[in-house]
C-alpha cells in the first residue's frame, strides 16, 4: 500500500462516514484528474480501425498486465485507451465513429446512457440481466455476439466482466466469486451503487479486492477463449481488448475513476486471433527453405 493510500485510510481522515469519499482521497483524485487530463496519446481506436476483425471483444475494466499473465495462447500487446471509465470511452468512441456500421452487443447499461450513433444496438443488459448475480454473465453477451458474427455482421461484444460485481464459474454454474467482491459474499456491499466509494470509506482489504478481480478475469478469459477457438477455426478474425483498466491502490486510487489517465487505467490489452489460411502445397520443400523458416541463417 503506497503512502497516499495509507493517508486516506488513516483514522483521522478515514472515519466511519460511508456517504462520501475521504477528503484526502477526493483531493488527490482531483489533482490526478487535473494533471493527466491532457494525456491523449491513445492508439486503441487506431488499432481497432486498422484491423479487419469480425468480432471485437471488449472486456470491461480489464488491465493489460492482468490479462497478459493468464493468456497462454497468444502474446498480449499493450494498447493505450483514451479513457479511464466506460462513459468516457463511449463518448470518445462516438465522437470519432470508430464503431460506425458495426453491431454493438453490450452487457453494460452505460451503453444506453451514452448511446453510440450509427451502430446496431443489441442490449443484452436488458434481455439477459441476472437479478441474483446483479450482472450479465459472459456467455450471454458472447452467445448473442457470435450469432451476429455468423450471420455476417461485424460485431462488438462489450462484456461486463471483470467489472464489479465479481463472478466466476463453479462447475456448470456462474456464481459470485466465493469470498470475493460481490454483495452475496460481502453483506456490506448490499445496496452499494458506487464500489469506489465503498472501497475508500470502509476498511475492505484492497488485496482481497484484487484477488477477487483476478478470479473474475480468469472466468472472463476462459469464456472468451472458447469463443475465440470456435470462431477462428471457422475462419473468423477475433480481436480482444478493454475500454479501461482497474486500480487496486496504485497511485493512491481504487477502481476506475474517470479522466485519470495513469498506466493501470489506460494501458489495456490488445490481441488479434487470425484464422490460419490453408494453402494447398505440393509437398516439395527444399531443406534450405525449411531451415530458413526455422530461423537458421544461410
C-alpha positions in Angstrom: 0.0 0.0 0.0 1.5 3.3 -1.1 1.8 6.4 1.2 -1.2 8.2 -0.4 -3.5 5.2 0.2 -2.2 5.0 3.8 -3.1 8.6 4.3 -6.8 8.3 3.2 -7.1 5.0 5.1 -5.8 6.6 8.3 -8.2 7.0 11.2 -8.0 10.8 11.1 -9.2 11.2 7.5 -10.9 7.9 7.1 -13.7 7.8 9.8 -17.0 6.0 9.6 -18.7 8.2 7.0 -19.7 5.9 4.1 -21.7 8.6 2.3 -18.7 10.3 0.8 -15.0 9.8 -0.1 -12.4 10.7 2.5 -11.3 14.2 2.0 -7.6 13.2 1.3 -8.8 10.8 -1.4 -11.0 13.3 -3.1 -8.4 16.0 -3.2 -5.8 13.5 -4.5 -8.1 12.2 -7.2 -9.0 15.8 -8.4 -5.3 16.5 -8.6 -4.6 13.5 -10.7 -7.5 14.3 -13.0 -6.1 17.8 -13.5 -2.5 16.8 -14.3 -3.5 13.8 -16.5 -6.4 15.4 -18.4 -4.1 16.4 -21.3 -2.6 12.9 -21.9 -4.3 11.7 -25.0 -1.5 9.7 -26.6 -4.0 6.8 -27.2 -3.7 4.3 -30.0 -6.6 1.9 -29.2 -9.0 3.4 -31.7 -6.4 3.4 -34.4 -5.8 -0.3 -33.8 -9.5 -1.0 -34.0 -9.9 0.8 -37.2 -6.8 -0.7 -38.8 -7.7 -4.3 -38.0 -10.2 -6.3 -40.1 -11.9 -8.1 -37.3 -15.2 -9.9 -37.4 -15.7 -9.9 -33.6 -14.2 -7.4 -31.2 -14.5 -8.4 -27.6 -14.2 -5.5 -25.1 -13.6 -6.8 -21.6 -14.8 -4.1 -19.2 -12.2 -2.9 -16.8 -9.6 -5.3 -17.9 -6.0 -4.4 -17.1 -3.2 -5.2 -19.7 -0.9 -6.7 -17.1 -3.6 -8.9 -15.5 -4.7 -10.4 -18.8 -1.1 -10.9 -20.0 -0.4 -13.1 -17.0 -3.2 -15.6 -17.8 -3.4 -15.8 -21.6 -1.5 -18.9 -22.6 -2.2 -19.0 -26.4 -1.0 -15.5 -27.5 1.3 -12.6 -26.7 -0.9 -9.8 -25.5 0.1 -6.3 -26.7 -0.2 -3.1 -24.7 -2.6 -0.6 -26.2 -3.5 2.9 -24.8 -7.2 3.7 -24.3 -8.4 7.3 -24.5 -10.5 6.7 -21.3 -10.3 5.5 -17.8 -14.1 4.7 -17.4 -16.8 3.4 -19.7 -18.9 6.6 -20.1 -15.7 8.4 -21.2 -14.8 5.5 -23.6 -18.3 5.5 -25.2 -18.3 9.3 -25.6 -14.9 9.3 -27.3 -15.9 6.3 -29.5 -19.0 8.2 -30.6 -17.0 11.3 -31.4 -14.7 9.5 -33.8 -17.1 7.0 -35.1 -14.8 4.0 -34.6 -17.7 1.6 -34.4 -19.9 3.0 -37.1 -21.6 0.4 -39.1 -21.0 -2.4 -36.5 -23.4 -4.3 -34.4 -22.8 -3.4 -30.7 -23.8 -6.2 -28.4 -23.5 -4.7 -24.9 -23.9 -6.1 -21.4 -23.1 -2.7 -19.9 -26.1 -0.4 -19.3 -23.9 2.6 -19.8 -24.4 1.9 -23.5 -28.0 3.1 -23.1 -26.9 6.2 -21.2 -24.1 7.1 -23.6 -25.6 5.6 -26.7 -23.4 5.2 -29.8 -24.7 6.5 -33.0 -24.5 4.7 -36.4 -24.4 1.2 -34.8 -27.0 -1.5 -34.4 -27.6 -1.9 -30.7 -28.2 -5.3 -29.1 -28.9 -4.6 -25.4 -28.3 -7.9 -23.6 -28.3 -5.9 -20.3 -32.0 -5.5 -20.9 -32.8 -9.1 -22.1 -30.3 -11.2 -20.1 -29.7 -9.3 -16.8 -29.3 -11.8 -13.9 -31.0 -10.3 -10.8 -29.3 -12.7 -8.5 -25.8 -12.1 -9.8 -26.5 -8.4 -10.4 -24.7 -8.6 -13.8 -24.9 -10.3 -17.2 -22.8 -13.5 -17.4 -20.1 -13.7 -20.1 -21.8 -16.4 -22.1 -25.0 -14.4 -22.7 -23.2 -11.5 -24.4 -20.8 -13.7 -26.2 -23.6 -16.0 -27.5 -25.5 -13.0 -28.8 -22.4 -11.6 -30.5 -21.4 -15.0 -32.0 -24.8 -15.3 -33.5 -24.4 -12.0 -35.2 -20.9 -12.7 -36.5 -22.1 -16.0 -38.0 -24.9 -14.0 -39.6 -22.3 -11.9 -41.4 -22.3 -8.8 -39.2 -19.2 -7.1 -37.9 -19.8 -7.3 -34.2 -18.6 -5.7 -30.9 -19.2 -7.7 -27.7 -18.9 -5.4 -24.7 -18.9 -7.7 -21.7 -19.3 -6.7 -18.0 -16.6 -9.0 -16.6 -14.1 -8.5 -15.0 -16.0 -5.4 -13.8 -17.7 -5.5 -10.4 -19.7 -7.4 -9.1 -17.2 -10.3 -9.5 -18.5 -13.6 -10.6 -16.9 -16.9 -11.8 -17.8 -20.4 -12.9 -18.0 -23.2 -10.4 -18.9 -26.4 -12.3 -21.8 -25.6 -14.6 -22.9 -22.6 -12.6 -21.9 -18.9 -12.7 -21.7 -17.7 -9.1 -20.4 -14.8 -7.1 -16.7 -15.3 -6.5 -16.6 -17.2 -3.2 -15.2 -14.9 -0.6 -15.0 -12.2 -3.2 -16.2 -8.7 -4.0 -19.9 -9.3 -4.5 -23.0 -8.3 -2.4 -23.8 -12.0 -1.9 -20.4 -12.6 -0.4 -19.9 -9.3 1.4 -23.1 -8.2 3.1 -21.9 -4.6 3.5 -22.0 -4.3 -0.3 -25.7 -4.9 -0.4 -27.3 -1.8 -2.0 -23.9 -0.2 -2.8 -24.1 1.6 -6.1 -20.6 3.1 -6.0 -17.9 0.4 -5.3 -15.2 3.1 -5.4 -16.9 4.9 -2.5 -17.3 1.7 -0.6 -13.6 0.8 -1.0 -12.5 4.3 0.1 -14.9 4.7 3.0 -14.6 1.2 4.6 -11.7 -1.0 5.6 -12.3 -3.6 2.9 -8.9 -5.1 2.1 -7.6 -4.0 -1.3 -5.6 -7.2 -1.6 -8.8 -9.2 -1.3 -10.5 -6.9 -3.9 -7.6 -7.6 -6.3 -7.7 -11.3 -5.8 -11.5 -11.3 -6.4 -11.0 -9.3 -9.6 -8.3 -11.8 -10.8 -10.7 -14.8 -10.3 -13.4 -13.0 -12.2 -10.9 -12.2 -15.0 -9.9 -15.8 -15.3 -13.6 -16.7 -15.8 -14.0 -13.9 -18.4 -11.0 -15.1 -20.3 -12.0 -18.8 -20.3 -15.3 -17.9 -21.8 -13.7 -15.6 -24.3 -11.1 -18.1 -25.3 -13.7 -20.7 -26.0 -15.5 -18.4 -28.5 -12.1 -17.4 -30.0 -11.2 -21.0 -30.6 -14.6 -21.7 -32.3 -14.7 -18.7 -34.5 -11.1 -18.7 -35.6 -11.5 -22.4 -36.5 -14.3 -21.4 -38.8 -12.3 -18.6 -40.5 -13.3 -15.5 -38.5 -10.9 -12.9 -37.0 -11.3 -12.1 -33.3 -9.7 -9.1 -31.5 -9.8 -8.7 -27.7 -9.3 -5.5 -25.8 -10.8 -3.4 -23.0 -12.3 0.0 -22.5 -10.2 0.8 -19.5 -8.3 -0.8 -16.6 -8.6 -1.0 -12.9 -6.8 0.3 -9.8 -6.1 -1.6 -6.5 -4.5 1.2 -4.6 -1.8 2.2 -7.2 -1.4 6.0 -7.5 -3.4 6.2 -4.3 -6.7 5.4 -6.1 -9.1 2.5 -6.4 -11.4 1.0 -9.1 -11.6 3.3 -12.2 -12.3 7.0 -11.6 -13.0 8.9 -14.8 -10.4 11.2 -16.5 -7.5 9.7 -14.6 -5.0 8.7 -17.3 -2.5 6.6 -15.3 -1.0 3.5 -16.8 -3.0 0.8 -14.9 -6.2 2.6 -16.1 -5.4 3.4 -19.7 -3.0 0.6 -20.6 -5.3 -2.1 -22.0 -4.8 -5.4 -23.7 -4.8 -5.9 -27.4 -4.6 -9.3 -29.1 -5.8 -10.4 -32.5 -6.6 -14.0 -33.4 -6.5 -14.6 -37.1 -7.5 -17.8 -38.9 -4.7 -19.8 -40.4 -5.1 -19.7 -44.1 -5.0 -23.2 -45.5 -2.9 -23.2 -48.7 -2.6 -26.3 -50.8 1.1 -27.2 -51.2 2.8 -29.6 -53.5 4.7 -31.2 -50.6 8.1 -30.4 -52.2 10.2 -28.2 -50.0 14.0 -27.8 -50.2 16.0 -28.3 -47.0 17.4 -24.7 -47.2 13.8 -23.3 -47.3 12.9 -25.4 -44.3 16.0 -24.2 -42.4 15.2 -20.6 -43.3 11.7 -21.0 -41.9 13.1 -22.2 -38.6 15.3 -19.1 -38.3 18.7 -20.6 -39.4 20.9 -18.3 -41.3 22.0 -19.3 -44.8 
